[in-house]
């Protein structure tokens, strides 16, 4: 089972590295996240981010405010695509 997990992470990393848009931003639509964090919705909130990464509230907000995890903020609510959480994990292996 371990080999299967490594294969999936590699495929996410390969998709991340090979999906550059013309402006330099990564296109998250091509990152297959269906098997990674499958119990979470495609777009998570701060509380779900905390659960995904096993971190506290202050650390979660720090990661968002410093731009380490990409997100969209509408009013006071943070919307974090699951693919950006995976991207963060791959960058910080």
Helices and strands as residue ranges (DSSP letters): H 2-17, G 28-30, E 43-44, H 46-53, H 57-65, E 72-74, E 77-81, H 82-91
